[in-house]
């Protein structure tokens, strides 16, 4: 025996090393670099997004906490899939989560505070339970999913809060007039990419 220790293989050691190197190179937190690698985003594109002026980042994060329409629009812009109905389907999923599990939505003061930080990662952490619940809706069979969405939009149409009522009416019109089934796989991929870290 030479006395040297054998290093045991550690799963994902190379990926973790790559994430740390990218985080150091871009000057961003580990979680942000991990998300960027998981999404397959190029460092140049990511760096351009992160290096925007603070007020532009805050504008984006304020949109990202505005449920259901703003968060859906933010994610559809952030995770480009080429699916024109992605924003609508995501908004319907978030409206359904808000209706079925209102306790998952953080307090308005918390959402406002985290939005003013201008950090997408902070918003994603705060909205993580909502994002997870929206993704779990997509595991339901399609017929049952559309029934749940329709029930949520019908309830929202009668809500006293004008923000919820207006969103429900807008989404209800979309549900009745447009075929959205083709957007479900894009919504699934988007939420999977969001939740991967």
KETI-40127 format. One record per residue (C-alpha): residue number from 1; x, y, z; residue in one letter. Coordinates in nm, 4 decimals. Example, Ala and Ser with C-alpha at 12.3 -4.5 7.8 and 13.67 -1.06 7.14 Angstrom:
<zamis>
[zami 1; [1.2300; -0.4500; 0.7800]; "a"],
[zami 2; [1.3670; -0.1060; 0.7140]; "s"],
</zamis>
This chain:
<zamis>
[zami 1; [0.0000; 0.0000; 0.0000]; "x"],
[zami 2; [0.1287; 0.3396; -0.0872]; "x"],
[zami 3; [-0.0851; 0.5146; 0.1685]; "x"],
[zami 4; [-0.2717; 0.7263; -0.0848]; "x"],
[zami 5; [-0.6433; 0.7565; -0.0447]; "x"],
[zami 6; [-0.8731; 0.6624; -0.3275]; "x"],
[zami 7; [-1.1326; 0.9307; -0.4039]; "x"],
[zami 8; [-1.4800; 0.7931; -0.4271]; "x"],
[zami 9; [-1.6796; 0.9087; -0.7260]; "x"],
[zami 10; [-1.9366; 1.1749; -0.6405]; "x"],
[zami 11; [-2.2431; 1.1995; -0.8607]; "x"],
[zami 12; [-2.2652; 1.5273; -1.0485]; "x"],
[zami 13; [-1.9170; 1.6422; -0.9429]; "x"],
[zami 14; [-1.8371; 1.7691; -1.2945]; "x"],
[zami 15; [-2.1685; 1.9538; -1.3192]; "x"],
[zami 16; [-2.1168; 2.1197; -0.9812]; "x"],
[zami 17; [-1.7659; 2.2217; -1.0806]; "x"],
[zami 18; [-1.9003; 2.3720; -1.4056]; "x"],
[zami 19; [-2.1704; 2.5600; -1.2157]; "x"],
[zami 20; [-1.9154; 2.7044; -0.9697]; "x"],
[zami 21; [-1.6870; 2.8087; -1.2549]; "x"],
[zami 22; [-1.9708; 2.9769; -1.4435]; "x"],
[zami 23; [-2.0926; 3.1524; -1.1269]; "x"],
[zami 24; [-1.7430; 3.2888; -1.0672]; "x"],
[zami 25; [-1.7016; 3.3912; -1.4317]; "x"],
[zami 26; [-2.0318; 3.5809; -1.4463]; "x"],
[zami 27; [-2.0307; 3.7020; -1.0871]; "x"],
[zami 28; [-2.3712; 3.5528; -1.0104]; "x"],
[zami 29; [-2.4955; 3.3233; -0.7309]; "x"],
[zami 30; [-2.4491; 2.9468; -0.7638]; "x"],
[zami 31; [-2.8260; 2.8915; -0.8005]; "x"],
[zami 32; [-2.8478; 3.1360; -1.0899]; "x"],
[zami 33; [-2.5552; 2.9722; -1.2708]; "x"],
[zami 34; [-2.7076; 2.6262; -1.2087]; "x"],
[zami 35; [-3.0389; 2.7384; -1.3568]; "x"],
[zami 36; [-2.8639; 2.8881; -1.6576]; "x"],
[zami 37; [-2.6790; 2.5630; -1.7305]; "x"],
[zami 38; [-2.9936; 2.3547; -1.6764]; "x"],
[zami 39; [-3.1879; 2.5716; -1.9191]; "x"],
[zami 40; [-2.9093; 2.5512; -2.1746]; "x"],
[zami 41; [-2.8856; 2.9285; -2.1916]; "x"],
[zami 42; [-2.5700; 3.0655; -2.3438]; "x"],
[zami 43; [-2.3537; 3.2710; -2.1044]; "x"],
[zami 44; [-2.3575; 3.5703; -2.3396]; "x"],
[zami 45; [-2.7372; 3.5841; -2.3486]; "x"],
[zami 46; [-2.7585; 3.5290; -1.9748]; "x"],
[zami 47; [-2.4963; 3.7924; -1.9002]; "x"],
[zami 48; [-2.6813; 4.0440; -2.1179]; "x"],
[zami 49; [-3.0032; 3.9750; -1.9281]; "x"],
[zami 50; [-2.8366; 4.0016; -1.5868]; "x"],
[zami 51; [-2.6433; 4.3156; -1.6798]; "x"],
[zami 52; [-2.9479; 4.5188; -1.7758]; "x"],
[zami 53; [-3.0084; 4.8363; -1.5766]; "x"],
[zami 54; [-3.1567; 4.7860; -1.2314]; "x"],
[zami 55; [-3.4858; 4.9561; -1.3189]; "x"],
[zami 56; [-3.5339; 4.7154; -1.6135]; "x"],
[zami 57; [-3.4754; 4.4139; -1.3889]; "x"],
[zami 58; [-3.7178; 4.5519; -1.1287]; "x"],
[zami 59; [-3.9798; 4.6059; -1.4001]; "x"],
[zami 60; [-3.9421; 4.2404; -1.5010]; "x"],
[zami 61; [-3.9583; 4.1099; -1.1448]; "x"],
[zami 62; [-4.2657; 4.3210; -1.0689]; "x"],
[zami 63; [-4.4330; 4.1601; -1.3678]; "x"],
[zami 64; [-4.3156; 3.8173; -1.2481]; "x"],
[zami 65; [-4.5041; 3.8484; -0.9168]; "x"],
[zami 66; [-4.8282; 3.9744; -1.0737]; "x"],
[zami 67; [-5.0464; 3.6649; -1.0746]; "x"],
[zami 68; [-5.1812; 3.5154; -1.2907]; "x"],
[zami 69; [-5.1222; 3.7200; -1.6071]; "x"],
[zami 70; [-4.7912; 3.8876; -1.5248]; "x"],
[zami 71; [-4.6118; 3.5732; -1.4080]; "x"],
[zami 72; [-4.7304; 3.3889; -1.7177]; "x"],
[zami 73; [-4.6109; 3.6669; -1.9493]; "x"],
[zami 74; [-4.2769; 3.6858; -1.7693]; "x"],
[zami 75; [-4.2137; 3.3115; -1.7985]; "x"],
[zami 76; [-4.3249; 3.2983; -2.1623]; "x"],
[zami 77; [-4.0742; 3.5738; -2.2426]; "x"],
[zami 78; [-3.7981; 3.4254; -2.0311]; "x"],
[zami 79; [-3.8342; 3.0693; -2.1622]; "x"],
[zami 80; [-3.8971; 3.1129; -2.5319]; "x"],
[zami 81; [-4.0621; 2.8048; -2.6816]; "x"],
[zami 82; [-4.2126; 2.9396; -3.0013]; "x"],
[zami 83; [-4.5605; 2.8367; -2.8815]; "x"],
[zami 84; [-4.7946; 3.1365; -2.9278]; "x"],
[zami 85; [-5.0478; 3.0185; -2.6656]; "x"],
[zami 86; [-4.7945; 2.9450; -2.3895]; "x"],
[zami 87; [-4.8681; 3.2664; -2.2013]; "x"],
[zami 88; [-5.2421; 3.1948; -2.1983]; "x"],
[zami 89; [-5.2045; 2.8376; -2.0747]; "x"],
[zami 90; [-4.9595; 2.9394; -1.8011]; "x"],
[zami 91; [-5.1968; 3.2147; -1.6870]; "x"],
[zami 92; [-5.4819; 2.9624; -1.6695]; "x"],
[zami 93; [-5.2685; 2.7279; -1.4611]; "x"],
[zami 94; [-5.1766; 3.0060; -1.2177]; "x"],
[zami 95; [-5.5404; 3.1227; -1.1986]; "x"],
[zami 96; [-5.6411; 2.7656; -1.1129]; "x"],
[zami 97; [-5.3746; 2.7393; -0.8413]; "x"],
[zami 98; [-5.4854; 3.0729; -0.6958]; "x"],
[zami 99; [-5.8439; 2.9451; -0.6860]; "x"],
[zami 100; [-5.7769; 2.5938; -0.5557]; "x"],
[zami 101; [-5.4921; 2.6703; -0.3146]; "x"],
[zami 102; [-5.4973; 3.0417; -0.2198]; "x"],
[zami 103; [-5.2735; 2.9738; 0.0812]; "x"],
[zami 104; [-4.9824; 2.9032; -0.1548]; "x"],
[zami 105; [-4.9753; 3.2638; -0.2720]; "x"],
[zami 106; [-4.7293; 3.4730; -0.0687]; "x"],
[zami 107; [-4.8593; 3.7866; 0.1015]; "x"],
[zami 108; [-4.8773; 4.0971; -0.1227]; "x"],
[zami 109; [-4.6182; 4.2758; 0.0931]; "x"],
[zami 110; [-4.3737; 3.9866; 0.0504]; "x"],
[zami 111; [-4.4273; 3.9800; -0.3270]; "x"],
[zami 112; [-4.3808; 4.3569; -0.3502]; "x"],
[zami 113; [-4.0648; 4.3463; -0.1401]; "x"],
[zami 114; [-3.9051; 4.0619; -0.3359]; "x"],
[zami 115; [-4.0007; 4.2218; -0.6691]; "x"],
[zami 116; [-3.8217; 4.5427; -0.5729]; "x"],
[zami 117; [-3.4967; 4.3462; -0.5354]; "x"],
[zami 118; [-3.4844; 4.3024; -0.9141]; "x"],
[zami 119; [-3.3589; 3.9428; -0.8841]; "x"],
[zami 120; [-3.5398; 3.6691; -1.0788]; "x"],
[zami 121; [-3.3918; 3.4020; -0.8532]; "x"],
[zami 122; [-3.5449; 3.5655; -0.5443]; "x"],
[zami 123; [-3.8846; 3.5837; -0.7148]; "x"],
[zami 124; [-3.8565; 3.2197; -0.8239]; "x"],
[zami 125; [-3.7824; 3.1114; -0.4671]; "x"],
[zami 126; [-4.0750; 3.3119; -0.3303]; "x"],
[zami 127; [-4.3140; 3.1781; -0.5953]; "x"],
[zami 128; [-4.1730; 2.8247; -0.5846]; "x"],
[zami 129; [-4.4791; 2.6630; -0.4251]; "x"],
[zami 130; [-4.7075; 2.8279; -0.6831]; "x"],
[zami 131; [-4.4826; 2.7178; -0.9688]; "x"],
[zami 132; [-4.4743; 2.3605; -0.8363]; "x"],
[zami 133; [-4.8533; 2.3507; -0.7986]; "x"],
[zami 134; [-4.8989; 2.4857; -1.1528]; "x"],
[zami 135; [-4.6686; 2.2129; -1.2848]; "x"],
[zami 136; [-4.8548; 1.9425; -1.0916]; "x"],
[zami 137; [-5.1798; 2.0471; -1.2602]; "x"],
[zami 138; [-5.0287; 1.9315; -1.5894]; "x"],
[zami 139; [-4.9991; 1.5774; -1.4529]; "x"],
[zami 140; [-5.3785; 1.5565; -1.4447]; "x"],
[zami 141; [-5.5598; 1.4056; -1.7428]; "x"],
[zami 142; [-5.6482; 1.6690; -2.0032]; "x"],
[zami 143; [-6.0262; 1.6479; -1.9649]; "x"],
[zami 144; [-6.0077; 1.6884; -1.5864]; "x"],
[zami 145; [-5.7507; 1.9707; -1.6202]; "x"],
[zami 146; [-5.9762; 2.1755; -1.8491]; "x"],
[zami 147; [-6.2690; 2.1229; -1.6080]; "x"],
[zami 148; [-6.0583; 2.2498; -1.3178]; "x"],
[zami 149; [-5.9445; 2.5513; -1.5216]; "x"],
[zami 150; [-6.3011; 2.6303; -1.6253]; "x"],
[zami 151; [-6.4231; 2.6056; -1.2637]; "x"],
[zami 152; [-6.1460; 2.8404; -1.1482]; "x"],
[zami 153; [-6.2233; 3.0955; -1.4200]; "x"],
[zami 154; [-6.5962; 3.0802; -1.3463]; "x"],
[zami 155; [-6.5280; 3.1429; -0.9773]; "x"],
[zami 156; [-6.2856; 3.4226; -1.0655]; "x"],
[zami 157; [-6.5492; 3.5892; -1.2820]; "x"],
[zami 158; [-6.7609; 3.6324; -0.9662]; "x"],
[zami 159; [-6.4722; 3.7447; -0.7424]; "x"],
[zami 160; [-6.4966; 4.0807; -0.5649]; "x"],
[zami 161; [-6.1323; 4.1627; -0.6499]; "x"],
[zami 162; [-6.1361; 4.3444; -0.9874]; "x"],
[zami 163; [-5.7861; 4.2161; -1.0737]; "x"],
[zami 164; [-5.8951; 3.8532; -1.0369]; "x"],
[zami 165; [-6.2295; 3.9184; -1.2070]; "x"],
[zami 166; [-6.0719; 4.0893; -1.5100]; "x"],
[zami 167; [-5.8100; 3.8170; -1.5508]; "x"],
[zami 168; [-6.0759; 3.5444; -1.5251]; "x"],
[zami 169; [-6.2934; 3.7129; -1.7881]; "x"],
[zami 170; [-6.0022; 3.7561; -2.0281]; "x"],
[zami 171; [-5.8858; 3.3973; -1.9830]; "x"],
[zami 172; [-6.2426; 3.2662; -2.0026]; "x"],
[zami 173; [-6.2848; 3.4231; -2.3465]; "x"],
[zami 174; [-5.9596; 3.2590; -2.4575]; "x"],
[zami 175; [-6.0705; 2.9227; -2.3207]; "x"],
[zami 176; [-6.3946; 2.9355; -2.5196]; "x"],
[zami 177; [-6.2545; 3.0639; -2.8484]; "x"],
[zami 178; [-5.9065; 2.9182; -2.8957]; "x"],
[zami 179; [-5.7706; 2.5639; -2.9009]; "x"],
[zami 180; [-5.5018; 2.5517; -2.6326]; "x"],
[zami 181; [-5.4235; 2.1802; -2.6202]; "x"],
[zami 182; [-5.1110; 2.2172; -2.8350]; "x"],
[zami 183; [-4.9601; 2.4562; -2.5779]; "x"],
[zami 184; [-4.9670; 2.2049; -2.2913]; "x"],
[zami 185; [-4.6307; 2.0399; -2.3768]; "x"],
[zami 186; [-4.4642; 2.3842; -2.3980]; "x"],
[zami 187; [-4.6123; 2.4785; -2.0604]; "x"],
[zami 188; [-4.4818; 2.1521; -1.9138]; "x"],
[zami 189; [-4.1302; 2.2156; -2.0534]; "x"],
[zami 190; [-4.1328; 2.5763; -1.9294]; "x"],
[zami 191; [-4.2320; 2.4882; -1.5754]; "x"],
[zami 192; [-3.9886; 2.1947; -1.5694]; "x"],
[zami 193; [-3.7055; 2.4291; -1.6716]; "x"],
[zami 194; [-3.8132; 2.6796; -1.4069]; "x"],
[zami 195; [-3.8230; 2.4177; -1.1306]; "x"],
[zami 196; [-3.5098; 2.2266; -1.2284]; "x"],
[zami 197; [-3.2796; 2.3999; -0.9800]; "x"],
</zamis>
